[in-house]
Amino acid sequence: MKTKTILSWNVNGLRAVLKKGFLDQLGELKPDILGIQETKLQEEQLPEEVKEPEGYKTAWNYAEKKGYSGTGVFFKEEPSEIRTVFDEEVLSNEGRIIEIRYPEFTLFNIYFPNGQMNEVRLKFKLNFYDRILEHFNSLRNKGEKLIITGDINTAHKEIDLANPKSNEDRSGFLPIEREWMDKFISNGYIDTFRMFNEKPHNYTWWTYRMGARARNIGWRIDYFFISDDLKDNIVDSYILPDILGSDHCPIGLKIKI
């Protein structure tokens, strides 16, 4: 068995983070796989230097709307399958999902919707949640082991954000969103970070306003989940809050395969 390192990072604009040392950070961290979210570009805007950086190949999924959403995956080992189009339209038209398949596991890199804009987007987010869980479970029923990472856009419990009381009426911490997280976990998925760290004040996103990051007034909305049949393979799950360049920080998973 070998230990693989998988990272996930909402970069909040790939072209912006490239100017802040993204490729240097990739070279220093040397993950086996890196999933990024919110790339905010179209295929014709993809910079040449990230198409195949040294040691990696890549896969991309672009939103139909320009400057919006989008996901990418950097990988050292070629997967047997890369999928970005799904039967459900809600899962396909905003560039939110890249599914890559290896013999030992299937990895999902996902930028889950944000529901804060209005009631329509909240309904879209909840529908996305339900449809993607159905897809996960359909693969599990076929015997696949799953790793699910990305920006889920919901803090699960009060420990997962600095100010739970003042945010309980805000999308990202609504009871109905948190109930879906409970449902997700009850379906046999594990929040890997909490396997290793039950302490408060561990966050992955901070607003740019009011010096929130310096004061660590944040939310934990980026996750690595696994299907429970991979639990014994997990070596570590962690947050990298000192890596700058986005309003999110990277998160990591070490898995023995």
C-alpha positions as CSV (number, residue, x, y, z in Angstrom):
1,M,0.0,0.0,0.0
2,K,1.1,3.6,-0.7
3,T,-0.1,6.7,1.0
4,K,-1.6,9.3,-1.5
5,T,-2.1,12.9,-0.7
6,I,-5.3,14.6,-2.1
7,L,-5.8,18.3,-1.7
8,S,-8.9,20.5,-2.4
9,W,-9.1,24.3,-2.7
10,N,-11.7,26.8,-3.7
11,V,-9.4,29.2,-5.5
12,N,-12.1,31.9,-6.1
13,G,-10.7,32.6,-9.6
14,L,-7.9,30.6,-11.1
15,R,-6.4,33.5,-13.0
16,A,-6.3,35.6,-9.8
17,V,-4.6,32.9,-7.7
18,L,-2.0,32.2,-10.5
19,K,-0.7,35.7,-9.8
20,K,-0.3,34.8,-6.2
21,G,2.0,31.9,-6.5
22,F,-0.5,29.0,-7.2
23,L,1.9,26.9,-9.3
24,D,4.7,27.4,-6.7
25,Q,2.4,26.2,-4.0
26,L,1.5,23.2,-6.2
27,G,5.2,22.4,-6.6
28,E,5.8,22.7,-2.9
29,L,2.9,20.6,-1.7
30,K,3.2,17.9,-4.4
31,P,-0.2,16.3,-4.0
32,D,-1.0,13.2,-6.0
33,I,-4.4,14.9,-6.8
34,L,-5.6,18.4,-6.4
35,G,-9.2,19.4,-6.9
36,I,-10.0,23.1,-7.3
37,Q,-13.3,24.9,-7.4
38,E,-14.6,28.3,-8.6
39,T,-12.1,28.6,-11.4
40,K,-14.3,31.3,-13.0
41,L,-13.2,30.9,-16.6
42,Q,-14.1,29.3,-20.0
43,E,-12.0,26.8,-22.0
44,E,-10.5,29.5,-24.2
45,Q,-9.4,31.5,-21.2
46,L,-7.5,28.6,-19.5
47,P,-3.9,29.7,-19.1
48,E,-1.3,27.5,-20.9
49,E,0.8,27.1,-17.8
50,V,-1.9,25.2,-15.9
51,K,-3.0,22.8,-18.6
52,E,-0.1,20.4,-17.9
53,P,2.2,21.8,-15.1
54,E,5.2,19.7,-14.5
55,G,4.3,16.2,-13.2
56,Y,0.5,16.7,-13.7
57,K,-2.3,16.2,-16.2
58,T,-5.6,18.0,-15.8
59,A,-9.3,17.8,-16.3
60,W,-11.7,20.8,-16.4
61,N,-15.4,21.5,-16.3
62,Y,-16.6,25.0,-17.3
63,A,-19.9,26.7,-16.5
64,E,-22.1,27.9,-19.4
65,K,-22.1,31.3,-17.7
66,K,-18.9,33.3,-18.2
67,G,-16.8,34.2,-15.1
68,Y,-18.8,31.8,-12.9
69,S,-18.3,28.5,-11.0
70,G,-16.1,25.9,-12.8
71,T,-13.9,23.1,-11.5
72,G,-10.5,21.5,-12.3
73,V,-8.5,18.5,-11.2
74,F,-4.7,18.0,-11.3
75,F,-3.5,14.4,-11.2
76,K,-0.2,12.5,-11.4
77,E,-1.8,9.2,-12.3
78,E,-4.2,9.0,-15.2
79,P,-7.7,7.9,-14.0
80,S,-9.6,5.2,-15.9
81,E,-12.5,7.6,-16.5
82,I,-13.2,11.3,-16.2
83,R,-16.8,12.4,-16.1
84,T,-18.4,15.9,-16.2
85,V,-21.8,15.4,-17.7
86,F,-24.6,13.7,-15.8
87,D,-28.2,12.6,-16.4
88,E,-29.6,15.3,-14.2
89,E,-29.3,18.8,-15.7
90,V,-28.9,20.4,-12.3
91,L,-25.6,18.5,-12.0
92,S,-24.3,19.4,-15.4
93,N,-24.8,22.9,-16.6
94,E,-22.8,25.0,-14.1
95,G,-19.4,23.2,-14.3
96,R,-19.6,22.1,-10.7
97,I,-18.6,18.4,-10.8
98,I,-15.6,16.4,-12.0
99,E,-15.8,12.7,-11.2
100,I,-12.6,10.7,-11.7
101,R,-12.3,6.9,-11.4
102,Y,-9.4,4.8,-10.2
103,P,-9.4,1.1,-9.3
104,E,-9.3,1.8,-5.6
105,F,-11.8,4.7,-5.4
106,T,-13.9,7.2,-7.3
107,L,-13.1,10.8,-6.5
108,F,-15.6,13.7,-6.8
109,N,-14.4,17.3,-6.9
110,I,-17.4,19.5,-6.4
111,Y,-18.3,23.1,-6.1
112,F,-21.7,22.9,-4.4
113,P,-24.1,25.8,-5.0
114,N,-24.4,28.8,-2.8
115,G,-28.0,29.6,-1.7
116,Q,-27.5,33.1,-0.4
117,M,-28.6,35.1,-3.5
118,N,-32.3,34.4,-3.3
119,E,-35.0,31.7,-2.7
120,V,-34.6,30.4,-6.2
121,R,-30.9,29.7,-5.7
122,L,-31.6,28.1,-2.3
123,K,-34.0,25.7,-3.9
124,F,-31.4,25.0,-6.7
125,K,-28.8,24.3,-4.0
126,L,-31.1,21.8,-2.1
127,N,-32.1,20.1,-5.3
128,F,-28.5,19.8,-6.2
129,Y,-27.8,18.3,-2.8
130,D,-30.6,15.7,-3.2
131,R,-29.6,14.7,-6.8
132,I,-25.9,14.3,-6.1
133,L,-26.6,12.1,-3.0
134,E,-28.7,9.9,-5.2
135,H,-25.8,9.7,-7.7
136,F,-23.3,8.8,-4.9
137,N,-25.6,6.1,-3.5
138,S,-26.1,4.6,-7.0
139,L,-22.4,4.2,-7.4
140,R,-22.1,2.7,-3.9
141,N,-24.8,0.2,-4.7
142,K,-22.5,-0.9,-7.5
143,G,-19.7,-1.5,-5.1
144,E,-17.7,1.7,-5.7
145,K,-15.7,3.4,-2.8
146,L,-16.1,7.2,-2.8
147,I,-14.0,10.2,-1.9
148,I,-16.1,13.5,-2.0
149,T,-14.3,16.8,-1.7
150,G,-14.9,20.4,-2.4
151,D,-16.7,23.5,-1.2
152,I,-20.1,22.2,0.2
153,N,-21.2,25.7,1.1
154,T,-22.7,24.6,4.4
155,A,-21.3,24.6,7.9
156,H,-22.6,21.4,9.5
157,K,-22.5,22.2,13.2
158,E,-22.1,25.1,15.5
159,I,-18.5,24.2,16.0
160,D,-18.0,24.8,12.3
161,L,-18.4,28.5,12.3
162,A,-17.3,31.4,14.6
163,N,-20.7,33.0,15.0
164,P,-23.5,30.3,14.8
165,K,-26.2,32.3,16.5
166,S,-26.0,35.3,14.3
167,N,-25.9,33.2,11.1
168,E,-28.7,30.7,11.8
169,D,-31.1,32.5,9.4
170,R,-28.4,32.7,6.6
171,S,-28.0,30.2,3.8
172,G,-24.9,28.2,4.6
173,F,-26.2,27.5,8.1
174,L,-29.9,27.1,7.7
175,P,-31.6,24.2,9.5
176,I,-32.7,22.7,6.2
177,E,-29.1,22.7,4.9
178,R,-27.7,21.2,8.1
179,E,-30.4,18.5,8.0
180,W,-29.2,17.5,4.6
181,M,-25.7,17.2,6.0
182,D,-27.1,14.9,8.7
183,K,-28.9,12.9,6.1
184,F,-25.7,12.6,4.0
185,I,-23.7,11.3,6.9
186,S,-26.5,8.9,7.9
187,N,-26.3,7.4,4.4
188,G,-22.8,6.1,5.3
189,Y,-20.4,9.0,4.6
190,I,-17.8,10.3,7.0
191,D,-16.5,13.8,7.6
192,T,-12.9,12.9,7.7
193,F,-11.6,16.0,9.4
194,R,-13.6,15.2,12.5
195,M,-12.0,11.8,12.6
196,F,-8.8,13.5,13.7
197,N,-9.8,16.9,15.1
198,E,-12.8,17.7,17.3
199,K,-11.6,21.2,18.3
200,P,-13.4,24.5,17.5
201,H,-11.9,27.4,15.6
202,N,-10.9,25.3,12.5
203,Y,-12.2,27.1,9.4
204,T,-11.7,27.0,5.7
205,W,-13.4,30.2,4.5
206,W,-13.2,33.8,5.8
207,T,-15.0,36.8,4.4
208,Y,-12.6,39.5,3.0
209,R,-14.4,42.1,5.1
210,M,-13.4,43.4,8.6
211,G,-10.1,41.5,8.8
212,A,-12.0,38.3,9.4
213,R,-9.1,36.0,8.5
214,A,-6.6,37.7,10.7
215,R,-9.1,37.4,13.6
216,N,-10.1,33.8,12.5
217,I,-13.8,34.6,12.2
218,G,-14.6,32.0,9.7
219,W,-16.6,29.0,8.5
220,R,-15.7,25.4,7.8
221,I,-17.5,24.8,4.5
222,D,-14.8,22.8,2.6
223,Y,-14.7,19.0,3.3
224,F,-13.3,15.6,2.5
225,F,-16.1,13.0,2.9
226,I,-15.5,9.3,2.3
227,S,-17.8,6.3,2.0
228,D,-17.5,4.4,5.3
229,D,-15.8,1.4,3.6
230,L,-12.7,3.6,3.2
231,K,-12.5,4.6,6.9
232,D,-9.6,2.2,7.7
233,N,-7.6,3.6,4.8
234,I,-7.5,7.2,6.0
235,V,-4.2,8.3,7.5
236,D,-5.0,12.0,8.1
237,S,-7.4,14.8,7.2
238,Y,-6.4,18.4,7.8
239,I,-6.7,22.1,7.0
240,L,-4.0,24.4,5.6
241,P,-5.0,27.8,6.9
242,D,-1.6,29.4,6.3
243,I,-1.8,29.1,2.5
244,L,-3.1,32.3,1.1
245,G,-4.3,33.5,-2.3
246,S,-8.1,32.9,-1.9
247,D,-10.8,33.6,0.7
248,H,-10.7,29.8,1.2
249,C,-7.7,27.8,2.2
250,P,-6.8,24.3,1.0
251,I,-7.7,21.1,2.8
252,G,-5.9,17.8,2.6
253,L,-6.5,14.0,2.9
254,K,-3.9,11.3,3.2
255,I,-5.2,7.8,2.3
256,K,-3.4,4.5,2.2
257,I,-4.3,2.5,-0.9
